[in-house]
Structure formats: C-alpha cells, structure tokens
Amino acid sequence: MYDSNYLAHRLRRASAGKEDRTFLTHASDGSAVSYGAFFHNAGRMASALRNMGVEPGDRVAVQAPKTQEMLELYVGCVLAGAVFLPLNTAYTPSEIRYFLGDATPALFVCDPANLGDLTPVAEACGVAQIRTIATDGSGSLREARDAEAPGFDPVPRGPLDLAAILYTSGTTGRSKGAMLTHRALASNSETLRDYWRFTDQDVLIHALPIFHTHGLFVATNVTLMAGGSCIFLPGFDADAIMAAMPEATALMGVPTFYTRLLQQEGLAEAAKGMRLFVSGSAPLLAETHDRWRAVTGHAILERYGMTETNMNTSNPYDGDRRAGTVGFPLPGVELKICDPETGEALPQGEIGVLEVRGDNVFAGYWQMPEKTAEELREDGFFITGDLGRIDEDGYVHIVGRAKDLIISGGFNVYPKEIEEKIDDLPGVLESAVIGVPHPDFGEAVVAVVVPLAGAEVSEAGVQEALAGELAKFKQPKRVIVLPELPRNTMGKVQKAALRSEYGDLFA
C-alpha cells in the first residue's frame, strides 16, 4: 500500500510483514515499540493531519521534545504528502516568529509548557492549527491521533516532491529553509545503510536530537531502511549510553559525545561488543579519535554532511579511517574542489571551495530564488561554502568555512592549519582561530584557546611555541584563553559569536 509514496515506500519495505519486530526501545523504562505499532500510529497521525486541514504540500512546523510521537508525526507527514519542518528546541518565541512567518505552515506543534508564549506568535503568523506534544508524548496531537481509525491510504508522492524543510543555523544573515525532496532523503539514507553495513540485526543507540538532519534523516531513516532497531534516548546521557552499549551495535554522535564518554569508567568493557561509532555535525579532534581507539579498540568513523545535502563523504567502513579527514565521496556523490572566485576545478592537493552534486542535494531555498541561484549551479553542483582539499590518497580534508577564511596583509590564512598546531601544544584541549579587523593588515589572526583541566596555558606561551612553526603572517597577534568555546546544540563552534565578542581588539 506504500508503493505510491516514494519515501514512505522506502522507509517501510525492510519491515513490511515483520510487524512484531522491535523498532524502538525506550531507554527510560525499557518498553518496546514494534514496527507494526509504529506505522499503525504514523498512519493515524496522517489521518489526523488530513482532518486538521493539512493538504499535500502544506508545511507542518514542530518545536517539541524528542519523543516517539514526534517520529510518528514525521512519518505521518510523509504519508500525508505534507512537508515536515522540525525546529530547534532552543529557539525563542522571537525566532519562532520568523520561521512560522517564512514557512507559513498549516499546523504548528509545540511543547504544552510553551503554549502560552507560542500561541500568540502562531496566531500572528496566520497558522490555522496548533497542537502539542509533551516530554512524555502526551498532548493534543496524540489525542487527535488516538481518535482516528487505522488504515490510511498514503498520498502519492514522487521523487521530486518535497518531504521536509530544514532551516540552516543562520550564523550569518537570515536563516534559510533548505527544501529536501523524497529522493534526496531516500537516496542518501539507502546509500548510508549500505556503506555503513546496517542490517536488521543492528541496534542503534539514538541519543541525537530529531530536529536536525543527523538524528532525523541519518539515524532514524537508516534504521528504518535497514529494518533494525533503536534504543531511544531523549538526549545525551553518558550513563544511559554506557548502559545501552552491551545491547547495541552502533552509536551515532557528535564529537562532544565521545569526549564525555572517554571520561566514563568501564568504557572499554561496555564498547566491546559494538560494531560502529559514527561522528559528525562538527569536526572531531584528532586527539579524541586517537584516544578513543586506544581505549576501546574502535576507530570512530567520521563523515561530512550539510543541512542542504545530508551526507556527502564518509571514511571507509573497511580500510583506514583517518583522523582529521572526512573520507571519500559517498557512492552517487560527485565532489570537486574549486577556485572560490572563478568556480574552476583546482588540481588535487590545493585548497578551495567544495562543490557537490548528486541525488542527495536539496532542491533550493524556500522562497529565496536569488540565494538558490547563488549557491546551486545550473549543472546541479551545490557550492557548500566549506574550504577543503583532497590529499594524494583521495581523502577529503575540511579546512574551514569560506566565510572563516582570514585575509591578513593580503595573504590567505586557513584557521584549521593554525588550530591543528595549537591543539598539539601541551596543556591545550582545543582552539578556534578567527580573523578580526586590524588597522594595518585588514584582518588579524586571533586564537581562542581552551586549556585541559588543571593545565595552565598563557598567551605568551602559545605565541612562543608557534613562532618557529608558522609563517609570521599566520601567527596569532592575540591569544585569548577561555574555559570553553561557544557552541550550538550540535556542537559546532560559533565563530561568528567569537568575532563579535573580540572584533574590537585592535580598534
């Protein structure tokens, strides 16, 4: 019955006829949810959406806790032909106003605890329907689901129909809504399932948020397409992950997961039966990669993706997973390094802007045709804005964001090169290198450094250590020592916040 709906068919076929197989196990109480029950509920969610007036192509915006019901809503949207629009739970009512005004959803779902603040926002944006999902899954959306009879006939959807809109983090300018098609989501998840060897025997520890591509379109979709199961956590909890490992085969996380798990007693024993550890959404320090391998015997598999493209590259499942690299282009993904000015492909080994093309690439930015034309070429290549190079063995290295490139005294300075030198210094946990305005050089290199616990790191010490390692124009003119770096919810360092904070150092 799912054949007419491109993505729903691919999410369901691995579990079709295996209704009693476990899809989710709730880590909080050990209760299990079968594939049959999950898709039964997703169908009733789709019926509820239709009865609320949600038409095919309408947006359904969601800012709600991570629950089974939110996943049912996602699949229900796919079945109903609607466009799922998850929103970061950290967004304020003011930020939500922008998203609702831009996307004009037919339905907005929020936490009942925020209903008082968000109802006037939604009403001001002309949203016709508001429903709730609470932390325990209860709320008016679940009540609407439970009032529906089972048996929803999926709305026909083709490969180029929209399945979701994900807004970029908006660190520069207005946040942009990346339009993701049924084909983009399906092709990427199927590729990852095969590349990472997921089967119906896999049990994934699901501790990522589901308002983001990593937790929703990688972790969830890959599990569904393999017919495997998830141990479902509401968020990161080191003790809960440690407790789940003996029953699991895989973990997908951000670098912070791994640095915190390395502090846990008994990690080596807990990880003994695991098959795969995946890291993404932010760069993984080589030190973390090496320490994890030393403690657990496993090499973390680092990959590279974006909101607009899902996953583009991955270190190999078999073969050398190299620290500091994001591996090779995935099957079906073309990748090239281009001159940022001319767009011409550069020779291997040179640094330029990564461009990618494939079925995984988004269809453009919602209601932003000019921005789409700037970043999505007519030949299908997407200009990622990430700077990188391909080494002699074909591994892709991400050097930084093009917007983070520092031009000091007319010379290009790539922050990643300096950060790697600083991170190798004794007593340093991590660093972030930024460019700030300078009266003589245009921009000056500034390093923000976080010491290891109990270590002493000084500005003079860092500058002295780098003096013989880097050309003078690359050496930091100032070094700021902080207890931690500002990060977003997915662990990415917020360099825009650092540039704002320290932009007047040389004024």
C-alpha positions, 0 to 999 in steps of 0.5 A: 500500500506504500508503493505510491509514496516514494519515501514512505515506500522506502522507509517501510519495505525492510519491515513490511510483514515483520510487524512484531519486530522491535523498532524502538526501545525506550531507554527510560523504562525499557518498553518496546515499540514494534514496527507494526505499532509504529506505522499503525500510529504514523498512519493515524497521525496522517489521518489526523493531519488530513482532518486538521486541514493539512493538504499535500504540500502544506508545511507542518512546523514542530518545536517539541521534545524528542519523543516517539510521537514526534517520529510518528508525526514525521512519518505521518507527514510523509504519508500525508504528502505534507512537508515536515519542518522540525525546529530547534528546541532552543529557539525563542518565541522571537525566532519562532516568529520568523520561521512560522512567518517564512514557512507559513505552515498549516499546523504548528506543534509545540511543547504544552509548557510553551503554549502560552508564549507560542500561541500568540506568535502562531496566531500572528503568523496566520497558522490555522492549527496548533497542537502539542506534544509533551516530554512524555508524548502526551498532548493534543496531537496524540489525542487527535491521533488516538481518535482516528481509525487505522488504515490510511491510504498514503498520498502519492508522492514522487521523487521530486516532491518535497518531504521536509524543510530544514532551516540552516543555523543562520550564523550569518544573515537570515536563516534559510529553509533548505527544501529536501525532496523524497529522493534526496532523503531516500537516496542518501539514507539507502546509500548510508545503510549500505556503506555503513553495513546496517542490517536488521540485526543492528541496534542503534543507540539514538541519543541525537536530537530529531530536529536536525538532519543527523538524528532525523534523516541519518539515524532514524531513516537508516534504521528504518531502511535497514529494518533494525532497531533503536534504543531511544534516548531523549538526549545525551546521557553518558550513563544511559549510553554506557548502559545501552552499549552491551545491547547495541551495535552502533552509536551515532554522535557528535564529537562532544559525545565521545569526549564525555564518554572517554571520561566514563569508567568501564568504557572499554568493557561496555564498547566491546561488543559494538560494531560502529561509532559514527561522528559528525555535525562538527569536526572531531579532534584528532586527539579524541579519535586517537584516544578513543581507539586506544581505549576501546579498540574502535576507530570512530568513523567520521563523515561530512554532511550539510543541512542542504545535502545530508551526507556527502563523504564518509571514511571507509567502513573497511580500510583506514579511517583517518583522523582529521579527514572526512573520507571519500565521496559517498557512492552517487556523490560527485565532489570537486574542489574549486577556485572560490572566485572563478568556480574552476576545478583546482588540481588535487592537493590545493585548497578551495571551495567544495562543490557537490552534486548528486541525488542527495542535494536539496532542491533550493531555498524556500522562497529565496530564488536569488540565494538558490541561484547563488549557491546551486549551479545550473549543472546541479553542483551545490557550492557548500561554502566549506574550504577543503582539499583532497590529499594524494590518497583521495581523502577529503580534508575540511579546512574551514568555512569560506566565510572563516577564511582570514585575509591578513596583509593580503595573504590567505590564512586557513584557521584549521592549519593554525588550530591543528598546531595549537591543539598539539601544544601541551596543556591545550584541549582545543582552539578556534582561530578567527580573523578580526579587523586590524588597522594595518593588515585588514584582518588579524589572526586571533586564537581562542584557546581552551586549556585541559583541566588543571593545565595552565596555558598563557598567551605568551606561551602559545605565541612562543611555541608557534613562532618557529612553526608558522609563517609570521603572517599566520601567527596569532597577534592575540591569544585569548584563553577561555574555559570553553568555546561557544557552541550550538546544540550540535556542537559546532563552534560559533565563530561568528559569536567569537568575532563579535565578542573580540572584533574590537581588539585592535580598534 
